[in-house]
Amino acid sequence: MIGSLLLAGALAVVPCESLKSLSRADFAITSTQLVAAGAYSPTGDGGVGGRAAGDAGTRRVNPAARGRFAPGANTLPEHCRVTAVLTPSSDSHIEMELWLPTTTWNGKFQAVGNGGWAGNINTRGMIPALTAGFATASTDTGHRGGGGDTAEFALGHPERVTDFAYRAVHEMTVKAKALISAFYGSAPRVSYFNGCSTGGRQGLMEAQRFPDDYDGIVAGAPVNNQLQISASQLIRQVESLRDRAKRLTPEKITLLARSVVAACDADDGVTDGIVSRPDRCSFNPSTLACKAEDGPDCLTSTQVETVKRAYAPVTLKSGAVLYPGSARGFEAGMRMPDAPMELHYSPFRYMAHQDPKWDPMAFDLDADLALALRTNASTIEASDSNLARFKARGGKLLLYHGWADPGPAPANTIAYVESVQKKLGGDQSDWMRLFLMPGVAHCGNGVGPDQADFIGALDRWREKGEAPGRIDASRVRNGAVDMTRPLCPHPQVAVYSGTDSTNEAANFSCKNP
């Protein structure tokens, strides 16, 4: 329906096709299309990509499943779909999409982030934003392909590293707001960014570098210090491959996971198969040590050390802590890949060494990390704790992280929040809050309730001044909700009242531990 005029009664003040005239030297609109209300029709993009940054597993997003990720997501409102290419540098080619609801716009803008090394437009995340009435946008961050697993795009292209690091999201934001203003005749009343993993890093980067871009940011499981997490994951993978006696079989990982749950499930006063208080869990893997020969129901001494190392921080030769260990309760997501994961060796092969033949098995933690930090690769880090400008403009930052995340450690997100508090002088809960999710893995899944309306909570906080004292989350199994629990602002935890069902959030309250 390219070229069709908008229907009478629409919110837009100009036809969808007229937006093409806004193309500029560094901004080319490649298509405009008025999309009728109805079933979602895939546009050929692959959603959020492959593994999310920090994900130790091998879960992939099925492109054919796009459009089935939220209630009502199969039925979209009428909207103007705009595709564009941004070229802020001579070596930039940043693709973006913007969806503009024609009759259901709530006056707000929501951009959505990426996963892994990006390389595609996150239409999966745009769908619920559009159905909720937002004008919504996403970008491929300046490169295509790779399924989110590789940074091969960085070979010989420092400008594309800059695009991936921070420029693509900022440029998309500026251009999207200009198009929104042209289409509706007014700028968005408020603008939000919503992302997890790499998207979480992107959100923090926006708050740090471009605090005027967004009024509120949801940053889930952020890989804000991406080089450090990649280095910590890679060194553990390489060491287990150099000495295969350190590796745990899938059966032993299951043994370990069940043993941790058995030891720590009840630490929160509720027996439900979820390790809700990893901070109280003191499970010692030595309790699983083989008494004699190796067997399926025990761990060898080297395997015990592997597990202990997973819980412990990764340190440099100087003894300095590089990255915290995983929380007890993550074990079901523990993986022992048969080769180093490209997701994690990518910044060292393609950014630091600029050598497609560099062997990740030769990885030297101190030397290779230092090299990466001296190069353009360092621009991907979003670790600046000085968010004073974002705070001063009234920005709201809502962070969340699954306690059972096998990739980016929840302790790393806690440490970042604490660094901001230290930098700005104490309690910052009037504009920044962190919600930890018991039993939840990387950006979702796991055994805990992983469905929560963070954008809704952020919107009420920003628009009505209602700071989120709790956010109820749901667990869906076989298409139905079988558990709800409150997520509490850290350091508070959910405490059971002692009566009625433990599967109902109403029977829990948020209290200081």
PAZAVEX-543497 format. One record per residue (C-alpha): x, y, z; chain. Coordinates in steps of 0.02 Angstrom, whole numbers, plus 50000, padded with zeros to 5 digits. Example, Ala and Ser with C-alpha at 12.3 -4.5 7.8 and 13.67 -1.06 7.14 Angstrom:
residues 2
+-------+-------+-------+--------+
|    xx |    yy |    zz | cadena |
+-------+-------+-------+--------+
| 50615 | 49775 | 50390 |      A |
| 50684 | 49947 | 50357 |      A |
+-------+-------+-------+--------+
END
This chain:
residues 513
+-------+-------+-------+--------+
|    xx |    yy |    zz | cadena |
+-------+-------+-------+--------+
| 50000 | 50000 | 50000 |      A |
| 50146 | 50116 | 49969 |      A |
| 50086 | 50288 | 49926 |      A |
| 49913 | 50269 | 50006 |      A |
| 49844 | 50416 | 50102 |      A |
| 49805 | 50398 | 50285 |      A |
| 49627 | 50364 | 50334 |      A |
| 49512 | 50499 | 50398 |      A |
| 49523 | 50522 | 50585 |      A |
| 49706 | 50474 | 50591 |      A |
| 49825 | 50565 | 50707 |      A |
| 49952 | 50600 | 50571 |      A |
| 49954 | 50770 | 50486 |      A |
| 50046 | 50714 | 50329 |      A |
| 50033 | 50559 | 50217 |      A |
| 50152 | 50418 | 50255 |      A |
| 50234 | 50430 | 50083 |      A |
| 50275 | 50614 | 50106 |      A |
| 50407 | 50572 | 50235 |      A |
| 50523 | 50524 | 50091 |      A |
| 50552 | 50709 | 50061 |      A |
| 50647 | 50720 | 50226 |      A |
| 50797 | 50626 | 50157 |      A |
| 50962 | 50718 | 50177 |      A |
| 51143 | 50689 | 50130 |      A |
| 51175 | 50583 | 50285 |      A |
| 50999 | 50513 | 50298 |      A |
| 50909 | 50422 | 50157 |      A |
| 50732 | 50358 | 50178 |      A |
| 50727 | 50199 | 50075 |      A |
| 50542 | 50158 | 50090 |      A |
| 50378 | 50214 | 50167 |      A |
| 50228 | 50099 | 50180 |      A |
| 50057 | 50119 | 50257 |      A |
| 50027 | 49950 | 50339 |      A |
| 49845 | 49905 | 50369 |      A |
| 49789 | 49841 | 50537 |      A |
| 49792 | 49653 | 50548 |      A |
| 49903 | 49503 | 50567 |      A |
| 50088 | 49539 | 50576 |      A |
| 50177 | 49507 | 50413 |      A |
| 50364 | 49472 | 50433 |      A |
| 50474 | 49593 | 50336 |      A |
| 50621 | 49476 | 50316 |      A |
| 50721 | 49536 | 50465 |      A |
| 50783 | 49408 | 50589 |      A |
| 50724 | 49483 | 50752 |      A |
| 50851 | 49506 | 50891 |      A |
| 50984 | 49392 | 50818 |      A |
| 51069 | 49240 | 50891 |      A |
| 51141 | 49223 | 51065 |      A |
| 51131 | 49377 | 51172 |      A |
| 51296 | 49451 | 51229 |      A |
| 51354 | 49352 | 51379 |      A |
| 51237 | 49206 | 51351 |      A |
| 51335 | 49048 | 51382 |      A |
| 51205 | 48941 | 51295 |      A |
| 51163 | 48909 | 51114 |      A |
| 50983 | 48969 | 51108 |      A |
| 50939 | 49053 | 50943 |      A |
| 50792 | 49159 | 50893 |      A |
| 50687 | 49078 | 50758 |      A |
| 50649 | 49208 | 50624 |      A |
| 50488 | 49117 | 50580 |      A |
| 50426 | 49147 | 50757 |      A |
| 50431 | 49335 | 50743 |      A |
| 50267 | 49417 | 50790 |      A |
| 50221 | 49291 | 50924 |      A |
| 50310 | 49363 | 51075 |      A |
| 50175 | 49459 | 51168 |      A |
| 49987 | 49457 | 51194 |      A |
| 49906 | 49531 | 51040 |      A |
| 50069 | 49536 | 50946 |      A |
| 49994 | 49444 | 50798 |      A |
| 49874 | 49588 | 50770 |      A |
| 49955 | 49756 | 50742 |      A |
| 49870 | 49926 | 50726 |      A |
| 49881 | 50023 | 50564 |      A |
| 50049 | 50108 | 50552 |      A |
| 50169 | 50196 | 50437 |      A |
| 50325 | 50090 | 50416 |      A |
| 50481 | 50190 | 50372 |      A |
| 50650 | 50115 | 50327 |      A |
| 50805 | 50221 | 50313 |      A |
| 50994 | 50217 | 50298 |      A |
| 51102 | 50333 | 50404 |      A |
| 51278 | 50381 | 50352 |      A |
| 51357 | 50490 | 50487 |      A |
| 51531 | 50443 | 50424 |      A |
| 51600 | 50397 | 50253 |      A |
| 51608 | 50214 | 50307 |      A |
| 51438 | 50206 | 50394 |      A |
| 51286 | 50112 | 50331 |      A |
| 51163 | 50108 | 50475 |      A |
| 50991 | 50036 | 50436 |      A |
| 50841 | 50078 | 50544 |      A |
| 50653 | 50056 | 50547 |      A |
| 50523 | 50170 | 50623 |      A |
| 50342 | 50119 | 50647 |      A |
| 50217 | 50260 | 50670 |      A |
| 50040 | 50213 | 50728 |      A |
| 49913 | 50314 | 50630 |      A |
| 49762 | 50306 | 50746 |      A |
| 49826 | 50236 | 50911 |      A |
| 49978 | 50345 | 50950 |      A |
| 49997 | 50381 | 51136 |      A |
| 50108 | 50532 | 51104 |      A |
| 50265 | 50438 | 51156 |      A |
| 50418 | 50359 | 51076 |      A |
| 50500 | 50193 | 51124 |      A |
| 50662 | 50134 | 51045 |      A |
| 50716 | 49954 | 51070 |      A |
| 50891 | 49884 | 51084 |      A |
| 50985 | 49736 | 51012 |      A |
| 51065 | 49572 | 51067 |      A |
| 51241 | 49504 | 51042 |      A |
| 51338 | 49594 | 50906 |      A |
| 51173 | 49652 | 50830 |      A |
| 51174 | 49651 | 50639 |      A |
| 50986 | 49659 | 50621 |      A |
| 50836 | 49766 | 50667 |      A |
| 50744 | 49709 | 50822 |      A |
| 50567 | 49701 | 50754 |      A |
| 50532 | 49573 | 50890 |      A |
| 50548 | 49713 | 51017 |      A |
| 50456 | 49840 | 50910 |      A |
| 50297 | 49736 | 50903 |      A |
| 50242 | 49755 | 51085 |      A |
| 50293 | 49938 | 51082 |      A |
| 50181 | 49972 | 50932 |      A |
| 50034 | 49875 | 51004 |      A |
| 50049 | 49980 | 51162 |      A |
| 50030 | 50140 | 51060 |      A |
| 50210 | 50196 | 51048 |      A |
| 50299 | 50258 | 50894 |      A |
| 50445 | 50137 | 50894 |      A |
| 50615 | 50116 | 50811 |      A |
| 50765 | 50000 | 50803 |      A |
| 50930 | 49992 | 50710 |      A |
| 51050 | 49859 | 50650 |      A |
| 51191 | 49966 | 50727 |      A |
| 51281 | 49984 | 50561 |      A |
| 51307 | 49808 | 50494 |      A |
| 51210 | 49657 | 50436 |      A |
| 51226 | 49470 | 50458 |      A |
| 51318 | 49358 | 50580 |      A |
| 51163 | 49311 | 50678 |      A |
| 51222 | 49421 | 50821 |      A |
| 51369 | 49307 | 50857 |      A |
| 51514 | 49393 | 50769 |      A |
| 51603 | 49560 | 50762 |      A |
| 51683 | 49521 | 50594 |      A |
| 51612 | 49686 | 50532 |      A |
| 51750 | 49773 | 50632 |      A |
| 51893 | 49710 | 50522 |      A |
| 51969 | 49865 | 50444 |      A |
| 51817 | 49971 | 50487 |      A |
| 51846 | 50077 | 50643 |      A |
| 51699 | 50189 | 50600 |      A |
| 51583 | 50039 | 50606 |      A |
| 51649 | 49996 | 50779 |      A |
| 51601 | 50173 | 50831 |      A |
| 51430 | 50149 | 50752 |      A |
| 51403 | 49987 | 50848 |      A |
| 51471 | 50061 | 51009 |      A |
| 51359 | 50213 | 51022 |      A |
| 51335 | 50316 | 50865 |      A |
| 51203 | 50209 | 50778 |      A |
| 51079 | 50215 | 50922 |      A |
| 51103 | 50402 | 50946 |      A |
| 51084 | 50440 | 50760 |      A |
| 50930 | 50330 | 50750 |      A |
| 50856 | 50422 | 50899 |      A |
| 50884 | 50595 | 50825 |      A |
| 50814 | 50546 | 50654 |      A |
| 50666 | 50452 | 50728 |      A |
| 50614 | 50603 | 50831 |      A |
| 50625 | 50716 | 50678 |      A |
| 50514 | 50597 | 50579 |      A |
| 50390 | 50584 | 50722 |      A |
| 50378 | 50774 | 50730 |      A |
| 50351 | 50785 | 50543 |      A |
| 50220 | 50647 | 50539 |      A |
| 50115 | 50700 | 50688 |      A |
| 50152 | 50885 | 50688 |      A |
| 50226 | 50875 | 50863 |      A |
| 50373 | 50796 | 50950 |      A |
| 50347 | 50644 | 51063 |      A |
| 50295 | 50699 | 51237 |      A |
| 50416 | 50574 | 51316 |      A |
| 50544 | 50455 | 51245 |      A |
| 50599 | 50287 | 51317 |      A |
| 50735 | 50162 | 51275 |      A |
| 50706 | 49978 | 51311 |      A |
| 50842 | 49846 | 51293 |      A |
| 50921 | 49692 | 51371 |      A |
| 51099 | 49623 | 51362 |      A |
| 51180 | 49724 | 51222 |      A |
| 51020 | 49826 | 51229 |      A |
| 51053 | 49855 | 51414 |      A |
| 51227 | 49918 | 51371 |      A |
| 51152 | 50030 | 51237 |      A |
| 51032 | 50104 | 51363 |      A |
| 51170 | 50143 | 51487 |      A |
| 51276 | 50214 | 51346 |      A |
| 51135 | 50332 | 51301 |      A |
| 51120 | 50391 | 51482 |      A |
| 51308 | 50418 | 51490 |      A |
| 51345 | 50498 | 51322 |      A |
| 51179 | 50570 | 51265 |      A |
| 51075 | 50605 | 51421 |      A |
| 50952 | 50715 | 51326 |      A |
| 50899 | 50575 | 51207 |      A |
| 50782 | 50484 | 51326 |      A |
| 50672 | 50527 | 51473 |      A |
| 50675 | 50350 | 51539 |      A |
| 50779 | 50195 | 51507 |      A |
| 50749 | 50010 | 51542 |      A |
| 50916 | 49920 | 51546 |      A |
| 50907 | 49733 | 51572 |      A |
| 51058 | 49620 | 51609 |      A |
| 51174 | 49753 | 51536 |      A |
| 51341 | 49699 | 51464 |      A |
| 51402 | 49874 | 51500 |      A |
| 51584 | 49818 | 51517 |      A |
| 51574 | 49705 | 51366 |      A |
| 51761 | 49677 | 51346 |      A |
| 51775 | 49619 | 51525 |      A |
| 51633 | 49495 | 51516 |      A |
| 51697 | 49426 | 51350 |      A |
| 51870 | 49407 | 51424 |      A |
| 51804 | 49320 | 51579 |      A |
| 51695 | 49200 | 51479 |      A |
| 51832 | 49165 | 51353 |      A |
| 51968 | 49126 | 51479 |      A |
| 51856 | 49000 | 51566 |      A |
| 51812 | 48917 | 51401 |      A |
| 51993 | 48910 | 51345 |      A |
| 52053 | 48838 | 51509 |      A |
| 51921 | 48700 | 51507 |      A |
| 51970 | 48657 | 51328 |      A |
| 52157 | 48654 | 51367 |      A |
| 52123 | 48532 | 51509 |      A |
| 51967 | 48432 | 51470 |      A |
| 51970 | 48351 | 51642 |      A |
| 51897 | 48516 | 51704 |      A |
| 51740 | 48497 | 51601 |      A |
| 51572 | 48442 | 51668 |      A |
| 51460 | 48330 | 51564 |      A |
| 51278 | 48381 | 51540 |      A |
| 51229 | 48247 | 51666 |      A |
| 51347 | 48319 | 51797 |      A |
| 51283 | 48495 | 51764 |      A |
| 51108 | 48429 | 51800 |      A |
| 51173 | 48346 | 51959 |      A |
| 51252 | 48510 | 52013 |      A |
| 51097 | 48614 | 51975 |      A |
| 50982 | 48497 | 52072 |      A |
| 51102 | 48494 | 52219 |      A |
| 51108 | 48683 | 52231 |      A |
| 50918 | 48694 | 52228 |      A |
| 50905 | 48560 | 52361 |      A |
| 51028 | 48654 | 52471 |      A |
| 50963 | 48832 | 52448 |      A |
| 50783 | 48828 | 52387 |      A |
| 50709 | 48857 | 52560 |      A |
| 50825 | 49001 | 52607 |      A |
| 50684 | 49124 | 52570 |      A |
| 50558 | 49026 | 52674 |      A |
| 50471 | 48951 | 52521 |      A |
| 50508 | 48783 | 52439 |      A |
| 50468 | 48809 | 52255 |      A |
| 50617 | 48750 | 52153 |      A |
| 50688 | 48926 | 52142 |      A |
| 50846 | 48990 | 52224 |      A |
| 50774 | 49159 | 52271 |      A |
| 50911 | 49213 | 52391 |      A |
| 51078 | 49176 | 52308 |      A |
| 51156 | 49299 | 52433 |      A |
| 51112 | 49175 | 52571 |      A |
| 51160 | 49018 | 52476 |      A |
| 51323 | 48944 | 52539 |      A |
| 51319 | 48783 | 52438 |      A |
| 51494 | 48707 | 52427 |      A |
| 51525 | 48599 | 52272 |      A |
| 51649 | 48498 | 52375 |      A |
| 51499 | 48408 | 52448 |      A |
| 51482 | 48323 | 52278 |      A |
| 51663 | 48266 | 52272 |      A |
| 51689 | 48084 | 52224 |      A |
| 51738 | 47975 | 52371 |      A |
| 51835 | 47857 | 52260 |      A |
| 51828 | 47838 | 52071 |      A |
| 51736 | 47955 | 51955 |      A |
| 51551 | 47918 | 51933 |      A |
| 51390 | 47997 | 51869 |      A |
| 51335 | 48050 | 52044 |      A |
| 51490 | 48147 | 52094 |      A |
| 51619 | 48275 | 52037 |      A |
| 51805 | 48245 | 52021 |      A |
| 51922 | 48361 | 52113 |      A |
| 51959 | 48459 | 51953 |      A |
| 51772 | 48473 | 51915 |      A |
| 51743 | 48539 | 52091 |      A |
| 51873 | 48673 | 52058 |      A |
| 51785 | 48717 | 51894 |      A |
| 51624 | 48750 | 51988 |      A |
| 51711 | 48850 | 52123 |      A |
| 51792 | 48955 | 51988 |      A |
| 51622 | 48988 | 51909 |      A |
| 51563 | 49063 | 52074 |      A |
| 51724 | 49161 | 52100 |      A |
| 51776 | 49322 | 52014 |      A |
| 51898 | 49317 | 51869 |      A |
| 52058 | 49404 | 51919 |      A |
| 52209 | 49473 | 51827 |      A |
| 52388 | 49423 | 51868 |      A |
| 52397 | 49573 | 51985 |      A |
| 52254 | 49502 | 52086 |      A |
| 52137 | 49640 | 52028 |      A |
| 51958 | 49582 | 52002 |      A |
| 51910 | 49587 | 51819 |      A |
| 51732 | 49520 | 51827 |      A |
| 51624 | 49443 | 51964 |      A |
| 51571 | 49263 | 51968 |      A |
| 51400 | 49191 | 51934 |      A |
| 51269 | 49181 | 52072 |      A |
| 51223 | 49014 | 52146 |      A |
| 51065 | 48957 | 52058 |      A |
| 51133 | 48985 | 51882 |      A |
| 51195 | 48806 | 51861 |      A |
| 51056 | 48742 | 51747 |      A |
| 51118 | 48865 | 51616 |      A |
| 51301 | 48817 | 51634 |      A |
| 51378 | 48765 | 51468 |      A |
| 51540 | 48684 | 51415 |      A |
| 51559 | 48727 | 51229 |      A |
| 51664 | 48613 | 51119 |      A |
| 51760 | 48764 | 51052 |      A |
| 51783 | 48945 | 51106 |      A |
| 51626 | 49044 | 51069 |      A |
| 51642 | 49173 | 50931 |      A |
| 51527 | 49286 | 51029 |      A |
| 51666 | 49308 | 51158 |      A |
| 51824 | 49298 | 51055 |      A |
| 51756 | 49419 | 50925 |      A |
| 51816 | 49580 | 51009 |      A |
| 51992 | 49511 | 51023 |      A |
| 52004 | 49433 | 50850 |      A |
| 51916 | 49567 | 50748 |      A |
| 51937 | 49726 | 50850 |      A |
| 52097 | 49711 | 50952 |      A |
| 52206 | 49600 | 50841 |      A |
| 52119 | 49642 | 50677 |      A |
| 52166 | 49467 | 50621 |      A |
| 52033 | 49346 | 50558 |      A |
| 52155 | 49202 | 50588 |      A |
| 52196 | 49244 | 50768 |      A |
| 52175 | 49086 | 50871 |      A |
| 52066 | 49109 | 51026 |      A |
| 52151 | 48959 | 51105 |      A |
| 52304 | 49072 | 51119 |      A |
| 52207 | 49197 | 51224 |      A |
| 52308 | 49281 | 51359 |      A |
| 52191 | 49366 | 51482 |      A |
| 52303 | 49509 | 51536 |      A |
| 52390 | 49545 | 51371 |      A |
| 52242 | 49527 | 51254 |      A |
| 52124 | 49625 | 51365 |      A |
| 52253 | 49765 | 51381 |      A |
| 52270 | 49769 | 51192 |      A |
| 52082 | 49781 | 51169 |      A |
| 52070 | 49923 | 51293 |      A |
| 52205 | 50019 | 51198 |      A |
| 52110 | 50007 | 51033 |      A |
| 51947 | 50066 | 50960 |      A |
| 51867 | 49915 | 51044 |      A |
| 51865 | 50013 | 51207 |      A |
| 51728 | 50125 | 51138 |      A |
| 51600 | 49988 | 51166 |      A |
| 51622 | 50000 | 51354 |      A |
| 51481 | 50089 | 51446 |      A |
| 51552 | 50091 | 51623 |      A |
| 51548 | 50278 | 51663 |      A |
| 51460 | 50297 | 51831 |      A |
| 51435 | 50484 | 51815 |      A |
| 51251 | 50496 | 51767 |      A |
| 51230 | 50669 | 51842 |      A |
| 51169 | 50748 | 51680 |      A |
| 51039 | 50612 | 51652 |      A |
| 50979 | 50630 | 51831 |      A |
| 50975 | 50821 | 51821 |      A |
| 50857 | 50820 | 51671 |      A |
| 50734 | 50710 | 51765 |      A |
| 50784 | 50546 | 51683 |      A |
| 50727 | 50382 | 51759 |      A |
| 50834 | 50224 | 51750 |      A |
| 50757 | 50054 | 51782 |      A |
| 50877 | 49907 | 51780 |      A |
| 50838 | 49723 | 51796 |      A |
| 50940 | 49564 | 51798 |      A |
| 50901 | 49378 | 51817 |      A |
| 50986 | 49301 | 51968 |      A |
| 51011 | 49140 | 51868 |      A |
| 51095 | 49225 | 51720 |      A |
| 51235 | 49112 | 51654 |      A |
| 51313 | 49255 | 51556 |      A |
| 51329 | 49431 | 51626 |      A |
| 51338 | 49415 | 51814 |      A |
| 51201 | 49500 | 51917 |      A |
| 51340 | 49553 | 52036 |      A |
| 51411 | 49658 | 51895 |      A |
| 51249 | 49755 | 51878 |      A |
| 51238 | 49777 | 52066 |      A |
| 51417 | 49843 | 52063 |      A |
| 51374 | 49968 | 51927 |      A |
| 51224 | 50034 | 52023 |      A |
| 51331 | 50050 | 52179 |      A |
| 51464 | 50143 | 52079 |      A |
| 51333 | 50269 | 52023 |      A |
| 51273 | 50290 | 52202 |      A |
| 51451 | 50320 | 52260 |      A |
| 51487 | 50443 | 52120 |      A |
| 51329 | 50545 | 52148 |      A |
| 51328 | 50534 | 52336 |      A |
| 51220 | 50401 | 52416 |      A |
| 51042 | 50344 | 52388 |      A |
| 50982 | 50375 | 52209 |      A |
| 50819 | 50278 | 52219 |      A |
| 50717 | 50431 | 52171 |      A |
| 50775 | 50407 | 51990 |      A |
| 50869 | 50239 | 51980 |      A |
| 50812 | 50067 | 52036 |      A |
| 50871 | 49889 | 52007 |      A |
| 50756 | 49738 | 52008 |      A |
| 50834 | 49565 | 52027 |      A |
| 50734 | 49417 | 51960 |      A |
| 50751 | 49253 | 52057 |      A |
| 50770 | 49098 | 51949 |      A |
| 50774 | 49199 | 51787 |      A |
| 50912 | 49170 | 51659 |      A |
| 50979 | 49291 | 51528 |      A |
| 50843 | 49416 | 51481 |      A |
| 50711 | 49285 | 51519 |      A |
| 50680 | 49098 | 51533 |      A |
| 50736 | 48994 | 51681 |      A |
| 50624 | 48931 | 51820 |      A |
| 50568 | 49097 | 51893 |      A |
| 50436 | 49222 | 51837 |      A |
| 50514 | 49314 | 51691 |      A |
| 50370 | 49415 | 51616 |      A |
| 50358 | 49591 | 51686 |      A |
| 50297 | 49758 | 51620 |      A |
| 50452 | 49861 | 51649 |      A |
| 50403 | 49993 | 51522 |      A |
| 50235 | 50015 | 51607 |      A |
| 50321 | 50039 | 51775 |      A |
| 50445 | 50161 | 51698 |      A |
| 50305 | 50259 | 51615 |      A |
| 50207 | 50277 | 51777 |      A |
| 50367 | 50331 | 51865 |      A |
| 50408 | 50463 | 51735 |      A |
| 50231 | 50524 | 51698 |      A |
| 50146 | 50511 | 51867 |      A |
| 50291 | 50511 | 51989 |      A |
| 50246 | 50337 | 52051 |      A |
| 50413 | 50259 | 52094 |      A |
| 50402 | 50069 | 52073 |      A |
| 50398 | 49993 | 52247 |      A |
| 50370 | 49822 | 52169 |      A |
| 50339 | 49753 | 51994 |      A |
| 50238 | 49594 | 51986 |      A |
| 50309 | 49463 | 51867 |      A |
| 50228 | 49309 | 51793 |      A |
| 50287 | 49137 | 51742 |      A |
| 50200 | 49062 | 51591 |      A |
| 50198 | 48875 | 51561 |      A |
| 50100 | 48786 | 51426 |      A |
| 50021 | 48950 | 51377 |      A |
| 49953 | 48992 | 51549 |      A |
| 50016 | 49091 | 51699 |      A |
| 50058 | 48969 | 51840 |      A |
| 50152 | 49086 | 51957 |      A |
| 50163 | 49271 | 51998 |      A |
| 50291 | 49351 | 52114 |      A |
| 50340 | 49529 | 52156 |      A |
| 50508 | 49594 | 52096 |      A |
| 50577 | 49710 | 52227 |      A |
| 50693 | 49860 | 52212 |      A |
| 50866 | 49804 | 52268 |      A |
| 50914 | 49773 | 52406 |      A |
| 50735 | 49729 | 52456 |      A |
| 50675 | 49550 | 52433 |      A |
| 50505 | 49466 | 52418 |      A |
| 50446 | 49395 | 52585 |      A |
| 50305 | 49269 | 52597 |      A |
| 50160 | 49315 | 52713 |      A |
| 50148 | 49136 | 52774 |      A |
| 49970 | 49108 | 52716 |      A |
| 49883 | 49061 | 52554 |      A |
| 49965 | 49010 | 52390 |      A |
| 50150 | 49039 | 52363 |      A |
| 50110 | 49054 | 52177 |      A |
| 50017 | 49220 | 52203 |      A |
| 50112 | 49384 | 52209 |      A |
| 49979 | 49457 | 52325 |      A |
| 50044 | 49345 | 52464 |      A |
| 50218 | 49423 | 52461 |      A |
| 50283 | 49593 | 52512 |      A |
| 50447 | 49683 | 52478 |      A |
| 50555 | 49704 | 52632 |      A |
| 50736 | 49740 | 52675 |      A |
| 50833 | 49580 | 52702 |      A |
+-------+-------+-------+--------+
END
